Amino acid sequence: MEKNKDKKPVVLQVLPELNQGGVEIGTIEIASDLQAKGIKNFVASAGGRLEYNLERLKVPHFTLPLKTKNPFKLWLNYRRLLKIIKENGVNIVHARSRAPAWSAYWAAKKAGVKFVTTFHGTYGLGPRGIKKFYNRVMTYGDLVIAVSNHIKQHILQNYACDEKKIRLIHRCVNMERFDVNAMTAERMIKLMDEYHLPEAKPIILLIGRLTRWKGQRLMIDAMEKIKDIDCFCIFVGDDQGRDYYTKELKEAIAAKGLEGRFAFIRNVTDVPAMMAVSDVIVSASTEPEAFGRIAAEGEAMGRIVVASNIGGSLETVKDGITGKLFASGDSQALADALKWALNLPGNERDKIGAAAIEFVKHNFTKQIMCDKTVAVYEELINMD
C-alpha cells in the first residue's frame, strides 16, 4: 500500500450510450465530481444527447459502438478501449452495463489496470438461468458497486461473487434540482396552466414509463376504490410505442367511470415543479425497483410518498415516517395508503414532509454518491 500512496486515479467510464437515463446521468455526475476534484477522467460510449454535458465539463469522450452485443464487434471494442487506456494513462476502468463491460473487462485485464463495475439492476436471468454467464461480467470487477441493498442481495443470491468486494453506494437525488425551497409560484402556475391541471383537487402523481410493471393499471383499480374522494391522477411517462397498453389503460378508466380524473402526459421537462403541485407521489411498481429514484425525489420535495413494499423502496421510504409503504400488487392496499395520505392533517403532512427531506439529505445526495465512488477508486489504486 505504501508504494501507491501518491498514485492518483485516472478513470475511464464505459457505458452503451449517453441518452437520458439513470446510468447516463450517474456517469455525468461522477465525471463532474472527478473534474471538480482535479481527477483526470474520460468517458467512452456511442454518444447521445448528454455528450454535450461532458463537453461543458471538458471531460474527453470517445465515441465507440458500445451498444453492440455482436461478439466480433465486442472484440473490436476491446482493442479500441485498450488503445485508449494505454494512450491516456488510465488506471481504472469503470463499466456500467453488460455488453460494454465485456470489452472493458478484457481491455483492463490486458492493460493490467483495475476494473470496477456498477450493478444497476436485477438483470434478467432468462429461462433456466441461461443469461447468467452474460450477466456475470458485472461481478468480475476488482470491486463491484451495488446501487442498493436490494441489488446487493440479488448479486449474492444469483452469482458466485465474494461479498467482501461489493460496495454499497445508493443512487442519488440532485438536491440542487429537487429543492422545495427553490421552487417558485411562477414555475408551478406555468406548469398547471400548460397541462390544464385542476387547482381545487388533490393531485396524485405517478411518474414512470407506461409499461405494465410500473403499476399504472394497479393505480386505476385503486382510484376506483376511493371514488368518494374527489382527487385527480396524473400519469407521466412515454409508452415507447406500446400504444396497446395506453389504450388498455384508457379503456379501464372509462369502464370504471373515472373519466375526467386522469391525465396522460408523455414528458415533463420540469419534474420538480410537477412534484411541487402534487399532493401525493406514487411508486406503484409491481416488480422491485433497483433503487427507487422517483420516491426519493418526491421525498426531497417534501411530498407525501406512497410506494410498494419491494426492492429499493424499502430503503428509500421509511414507512409512516417519511412516507407510506403498501403491499405490492394489492390495489386495496394502495387505495388504503392513498386514503391515508389524502386525509392527513396539515401538521402531520408537514412533519412527514420535513422528515422526508432530512432523510434524503443524510442518505441519498449526489455528493454522498460521488464521494463514496471516489473512495472506491482510491481503494482500487491502493490495492496490491
C-alpha positions as CSV (number, residue, x, y, z in Angstrom):
1,M,0.0,0.0,0.0
2,E,2.8,2.3,0.8
3,K,4.1,2.2,-2.8
4,N,0.8,3.5,-4.1
5,K,0.2,6.3,-1.6
6,D,0.9,9.1,-4.1
7,K,-0.8,7.4,-7.1
8,K,-3.9,9.2,-8.4
9,P,-6.9,7.6,-10.1
10,V,-7.2,8.1,-13.9
11,V,-10.7,6.9,-14.7
12,L,-12.4,5.7,-17.8
13,Q,-16.2,5.2,-17.5
14,V,-17.7,2.9,-20.1
15,L,-21.4,2.7,-21.0
16,P,-23.5,2.0,-24.0
17,E,-24.7,5.5,-24.8
18,L,-25.3,9.0,-23.4
19,N,-29.0,9.5,-23.8
20,Q,-31.4,10.1,-20.9
21,G,-31.4,7.5,-18.1
22,G,-30.2,6.7,-14.7
23,V,-26.9,5.1,-15.8
24,E,-26.2,8.0,-18.1
25,I,-27.0,10.7,-15.5
26,G,-24.9,8.9,-12.9
27,T,-21.9,8.8,-15.4
28,I,-22.2,12.6,-15.9
29,E,-22.5,13.2,-12.2
30,I,-19.3,11.2,-11.4
31,A,-17.4,12.9,-14.3
32,S,-18.4,16.3,-13.0
33,D,-17.2,15.5,-9.5
34,L,-14.0,14.0,-10.7
35,Q,-13.3,17.2,-12.7
36,A,-14.1,19.3,-9.6
37,K,-11.6,17.2,-7.6
38,G,-8.9,17.5,-10.3
39,I,-9.0,13.8,-11.1
40,K,-8.3,13.0,-14.7
41,N,-11.2,11.1,-16.3
42,F,-12.7,10.0,-19.6
43,V,-15.9,8.5,-20.9
44,A,-16.5,6.1,-23.7
45,S,-19.9,5.4,-25.2
46,A,-21.8,5.5,-28.5
47,G,-22.7,9.1,-27.7
48,G,-26.0,10.8,-27.3
49,R,-27.8,13.9,-26.0
50,L,-25.8,14.1,-22.8
51,E,-22.5,14.2,-24.6
52,Y,-22.9,18.0,-24.5
53,N,-22.6,17.9,-20.7
54,L,-19.2,16.3,-21.0
55,E,-18.1,18.9,-23.4
56,R,-19.1,21.6,-21.0
57,L,-17.2,19.8,-18.2
58,K,-14.2,19.4,-20.6
59,V,-14.2,15.7,-20.0
60,P,-12.9,13.9,-23.1
61,H,-15.4,11.5,-24.7
62,F,-14.5,8.6,-27.0
63,T,-17.3,7.6,-29.4
64,L,-17.4,3.9,-29.9
65,P,-20.2,1.5,-30.9
66,L,-20.6,0.2,-27.3
67,K,-24.3,-0.6,-27.6
68,T,-23.5,-3.7,-29.6
69,K,-23.8,-7.3,-28.4
70,N,-22.2,-8.7,-31.6
71,P,-19.2,-10.9,-30.4
72,F,-16.9,-9.7,-33.2
73,K,-17.7,-6.0,-32.5
74,L,-17.2,-6.6,-28.8
75,W,-13.7,-7.8,-29.6
76,L,-13.1,-4.7,-31.8
77,N,-14.3,-2.5,-28.9
78,Y,-11.8,-4.3,-26.6
79,R,-9.0,-3.4,-29.0
80,R,-10.2,0.2,-29.1
81,L,-10.6,0.5,-25.4
82,L,-7.1,-1.0,-24.8
83,K,-5.6,1.7,-27.1
84,I,-7.5,4.5,-25.1
85,I,-6.3,3.0,-21.8
86,K,-2.6,2.9,-22.9
87,E,-2.6,6.3,-24.6
88,N,-4.2,8.2,-21.7
89,G,-2.6,6.6,-18.7
90,V,-5.9,5.1,-17.5
91,N,-5.5,3.0,-14.4
92,I,-9.2,2.4,-13.5
93,V,-11.9,1.2,-15.9
94,H,-15.4,1.6,-14.7
95,A,-18.1,-0.4,-16.6
96,R,-21.7,0.4,-16.1
97,S,-23.5,-2.0,-18.4
98,R,-23.1,-5.6,-19.5
99,A,-22.3,-5.5,-23.2
100,P,-19.6,-2.9,-23.0
101,A,-18.4,-4.4,-19.7
102,W,-17.1,-7.5,-21.6
103,S,-14.9,-5.3,-23.9
104,A,-13.9,-3.2,-20.9
105,Y,-13.0,-6.2,-18.8
106,W,-10.8,-7.7,-21.5
107,A,-9.1,-4.4,-22.1
108,A,-8.5,-3.7,-18.4
109,K,-7.0,-7.2,-17.8
110,K,-4.8,-6.9,-20.9
111,A,-3.6,-3.5,-19.8
112,G,-3.0,-4.6,-16.2
113,V,-5.3,-1.9,-14.7
114,K,-8.1,-2.1,-12.1
115,F,-11.6,-2.9,-13.2
116,V,-14.8,-1.9,-11.3
117,T,-18.4,-2.3,-12.3
118,T,-21.7,-0.8,-11.1
119,F,-24.6,-3.3,-10.9
120,H,-27.5,-1.0,-11.8
121,G,-30.4,-3.5,-11.9
122,T,-31.7,-7.0,-11.5
123,Y,-30.7,-8.3,-14.9
124,G,-33.0,-11.0,-16.3
125,L,-31.6,-14.5,-15.9
126,G,-33.5,-16.0,-18.8
127,P,-35.0,-19.5,-19.0
128,R,-33.2,-21.8,-16.6
129,G,-30.7,-19.1,-15.9
130,I,-29.1,-19.1,-19.4
131,K,-28.3,-15.4,-19.2
132,K,-26.2,-15.8,-16.1
133,F,-23.0,-16.2,-17.9
134,Y,-23.6,-13.0,-19.9
135,N,-24.6,-11.1,-16.8
136,R,-21.7,-12.4,-14.7
137,V,-19.2,-10.0,-16.2
138,M,-20.8,-7.3,-13.9
139,T,-19.3,-9.3,-10.9
140,Y,-15.8,-9.5,-12.5
141,G,-14.8,-6.2,-11.1
142,D,-11.9,-6.0,-8.6
143,L,-14.7,-4.2,-6.7
144,V,-18.4,-4.2,-7.5
145,I,-20.7,-1.3,-6.7
146,A,-24.4,-2.2,-5.9
147,V,-26.8,0.7,-6.1
148,S,-29.0,-0.6,-3.3
149,N,-29.0,-3.3,-0.7
150,H,-31.7,-4.9,-2.8
151,I,-29.3,-5.2,-5.7
152,K,-26.5,-6.4,-3.3
153,Q,-28.7,-9.3,-2.2
154,H,-29.6,-10.0,-5.8
155,I,-25.9,-10.4,-6.6
156,L,-25.2,-12.6,-3.7
157,Q,-28.2,-14.8,-4.3
158,N,-27.6,-15.3,-8.0
159,Y,-23.8,-15.1,-8.7
160,A,-20.7,-16.5,-7.2
161,C,-19.5,-13.1,-6.0
162,D,-17.4,-12.5,-2.9
163,E,-19.4,-10.2,-0.6
164,K,-16.2,-8.7,0.6
165,K,-15.7,-6.9,-2.8
166,I,-19.2,-5.5,-3.0
167,R,-19.5,-1.8,-2.1
168,L,-23.0,-0.4,-1.4
169,I,-23.4,3.1,-3.0
170,H,-27.0,4.2,-3.3
171,R,-28.1,6.1,-6.4
172,C,-28.9,9.7,-5.6
173,V,-31.1,12.8,-5.8
174,N,-29.8,16.0,-7.2
175,M,-30.7,18.3,-4.3
176,E,-29.9,21.4,-6.3
177,R,-32.7,20.5,-8.7
178,F,-35.1,18.9,-6.2
179,D,-35.1,21.7,-3.7
180,V,-38.5,22.7,-2.4
181,N,-37.1,26.0,-1.1
182,A,-36.0,27.0,-4.6
183,M,-39.5,26.3,-6.1
184,T,-41.3,29.4,-7.3
185,A,-45.0,30.1,-7.6
186,E,-44.4,31.2,-11.2
187,R,-43.0,27.7,-12.2
188,M,-45.9,25.9,-10.5
189,I,-48.5,28.2,-12.2
190,K,-46.9,27.9,-15.6
191,L,-46.9,24.1,-15.3
192,M,-50.5,23.9,-14.2
193,D,-51.6,26.2,-17.0
194,E,-49.6,24.2,-19.6
195,Y,-51.2,20.9,-18.7
196,H,-54.6,22.3,-17.6
197,L,-54.4,20.8,-14.1
198,P,-57.2,21.3,-11.6
199,E,-56.5,23.8,-8.9
200,A,-59.1,22.7,-6.3
201,K,-58.4,19.0,-6.2
202,P,-55.7,16.9,-4.6
203,I,-53.3,15.7,-7.2
204,I,-51.8,12.2,-7.2
205,L,-48.7,11.8,-9.4
206,L,-47.2,8.6,-10.9
207,I,-44.1,9.0,-12.9
208,G,-42.7,6.1,-15.0
209,R,-42.7,4.9,-18.5
210,L,-46.1,3.3,-19.5
211,T,-45.3,-0.3,-19.0
212,R,-47.3,-2.9,-17.0
213,W,-44.8,-3.4,-14.1
214,K,-44.8,0.3,-13.3
215,G,-48.3,-0.1,-11.9
216,Q,-50.5,2.3,-13.8
217,R,-53.3,-0.3,-14.1
218,L,-53.0,-1.0,-10.4
219,M,-53.4,2.7,-9.8
220,I,-56.6,2.8,-11.8
221,D,-58.0,-0.1,-9.8
222,A,-57.1,1.8,-6.5
223,M,-58.7,5.0,-7.7
224,E,-61.9,3.1,-8.3
225,K,-61.9,2.1,-4.6
226,I,-61.6,5.8,-3.5
227,K,-64.2,7.2,-5.8
228,D,-65.7,9.1,-2.9
229,I,-62.6,11.3,-2.7
230,D,-62.5,14.0,-5.4
231,C,-58.9,13.7,-6.5
232,F,-57.0,13.8,-9.8
233,C,-54.3,11.4,-11.0
234,I,-51.5,12.2,-13.5
235,F,-49.5,9.5,-15.3
236,V,-46.2,11.0,-16.6
237,G,-44.3,8.7,-19.0
238,D,-43.9,7.6,-22.5
239,D,-45.4,4.3,-23.7
240,Q,-42.3,3.9,-26.0
241,G,-44.5,2.6,-28.8
242,R,-46.6,0.3,-26.6
243,D,-49.8,2.1,-27.6
244,Y,-51.8,-1.0,-26.9
245,Y,-51.1,-0.5,-23.2
246,T,-52.1,3.1,-23.2
247,K,-55.3,2.1,-25.0
248,E,-55.9,-0.6,-22.3
249,L,-55.4,2.0,-19.5
250,K,-57.8,4.5,-21.1
251,E,-60.4,1.8,-21.6
252,A,-60.1,0.7,-18.0
253,I,-60.6,4.3,-16.9
254,A,-63.8,4.6,-19.0
255,A,-65.1,1.2,-17.8
256,K,-64.8,2.2,-14.2
257,G,-66.5,5.6,-14.7
258,L,-63.3,7.5,-13.9
259,E,-63.3,9.8,-17.0
260,G,-62.1,13.3,-16.1
261,R,-60.0,12.1,-13.2
262,F,-56.8,11.1,-15.1
263,A,-54.3,12.9,-17.3
264,F,-51.6,11.3,-19.5
265,I,-48.5,13.4,-20.1
266,R,-45.8,11.9,-22.2
267,N,-42.9,14.0,-20.9
268,V,-42.4,16.8,-18.4
269,T,-39.3,19.0,-18.5
270,D,-39.8,20.5,-15.1
271,V,-40.3,17.4,-12.9
272,P,-39.6,19.2,-9.6
273,A,-42.5,21.7,-10.4
274,M,-44.8,18.8,-11.3
275,M,-43.9,17.2,-7.9
276,A,-44.4,20.5,-6.1
277,V,-48.0,20.9,-7.4
278,S,-48.8,17.3,-6.4
279,D,-50.1,16.2,-3.0
280,V,-49.1,12.5,-3.3
281,I,-46.4,10.9,-5.3
282,V,-46.8,7.2,-6.0
283,S,-44.3,4.5,-6.9
284,A,-46.6,1.5,-7.7
285,S,-44.2,-0.9,-9.3
286,T,-45.2,-4.5,-9.2
287,E,-41.6,-5.6,-9.7
288,P,-38.7,-4.4,-7.5
289,E,-37.1,-1.1,-8.3
290,A,-33.3,-1.2,-8.2
291,F,-33.3,2.0,-6.1
292,G,-36.5,3.9,-6.5
293,R,-35.3,7.4,-7.7
294,I,-38.9,8.8,-8.1
295,A,-39.8,8.0,-4.5
296,A,-36.5,9.6,-3.2
297,E,-37.0,12.7,-5.4
298,G,-40.6,13.0,-4.1
299,E,-39.3,12.9,-0.5
300,A,-36.7,15.5,-1.4
301,M,-39.5,17.8,-2.4
302,G,-41.3,17.2,0.9
303,R,-44.3,15.5,-0.8
304,I,-46.1,12.5,0.7
305,V,-44.7,9.4,-1.0
306,V,-46.6,6.1,-1.3
307,A,-44.6,3.2,-2.6
308,S,-44.8,-0.6,-3.0
309,N,-43.0,-2.6,-0.3
310,I,-40.5,-4.3,-2.5
311,G,-37.0,-3.6,-3.8
312,G,-35.2,-0.3,-3.3
313,S,-38.3,1.4,-1.9
314,L,-37.7,-0.5,1.3
315,E,-34.5,1.6,1.6
316,T,-35.7,5.0,0.2
317,V,-39.0,5.2,2.2
318,K,-39.4,4.8,6.0
319,D,-42.9,3.6,6.5
320,G,-45.0,6.0,8.4
321,I,-42.1,8.4,8.9
322,T,-41.1,9.7,5.5
323,G,-43.9,8.2,3.5
324,K,-46.1,5.1,3.3
325,L,-45.4,1.6,2.0
326,F,-48.2,-0.7,0.7
327,A,-48.4,-4.4,-0.2
328,S,-47.1,-4.7,-3.7
329,G,-49.6,-5.5,-6.4
330,D,-52.6,-5.1,-4.0
331,S,-55.0,-2.4,-5.3
332,Q,-56.9,-2.3,-2.0
333,A,-53.6,-1.8,0.0
334,L,-52.7,1.0,-2.4
335,A,-56.2,2.5,-2.1
336,D,-55.9,2.5,1.7
337,A,-52.5,4.1,1.5
338,L,-53.8,6.8,-0.8
339,K,-56.7,7.4,1.6
340,W,-54.3,7.8,4.5
341,A,-52.1,10.2,2.5
342,L,-55.0,12.3,1.3
343,N,-56.6,12.6,4.7
344,L,-53.5,13.6,6.6
345,P,-54.0,16.7,8.8
346,G,-51.8,19.6,7.7
347,N,-49.5,19.5,10.7
348,E,-48.9,15.7,10.2
349,R,-48.3,16.2,6.5
350,D,-45.7,18.9,7.2
351,K,-44.0,16.7,9.8
352,I,-43.7,13.8,7.3
353,G,-42.5,16.1,4.6
354,A,-39.8,17.6,6.8
355,A,-38.6,14.2,7.9
356,A,-38.5,13.0,4.3
357,I,-36.3,15.9,3.2
358,E,-33.9,15.3,6.1
359,F,-33.8,11.6,5.3
360,V,-32.8,12.2,1.7
361,K,-30.2,14.9,2.7
362,H,-28.5,12.5,5.0
363,N,-28.5,9.4,2.8
364,F,-29.1,10.0,-0.9
365,T,-27.5,13.2,-2.1
366,K,-25.3,13.5,-5.2
367,Q,-22.3,14.4,-3.1
368,I,-22.7,11.4,-0.9
369,M,-22.8,9.1,-4.0
370,C,-19.8,10.9,-5.6
371,D,-17.7,10.9,-2.5
372,K,-18.3,7.2,-2.0
373,T,-17.5,6.4,-5.6
374,V,-14.2,8.3,-5.5
375,A,-13.4,6.4,-2.3
376,V,-13.8,3.2,-4.2
377,Y,-11.4,4.5,-6.9
378,E,-8.9,5.4,-4.2
379,E,-9.3,1.9,-2.7
380,L,-8.7,0.3,-6.0
381,I,-5.5,2.4,-6.6
382,N,-4.1,1.2,-3.3
383,M,-4.9,-2.5,-3.9
384,D,-1.9,-4.8,-4.4
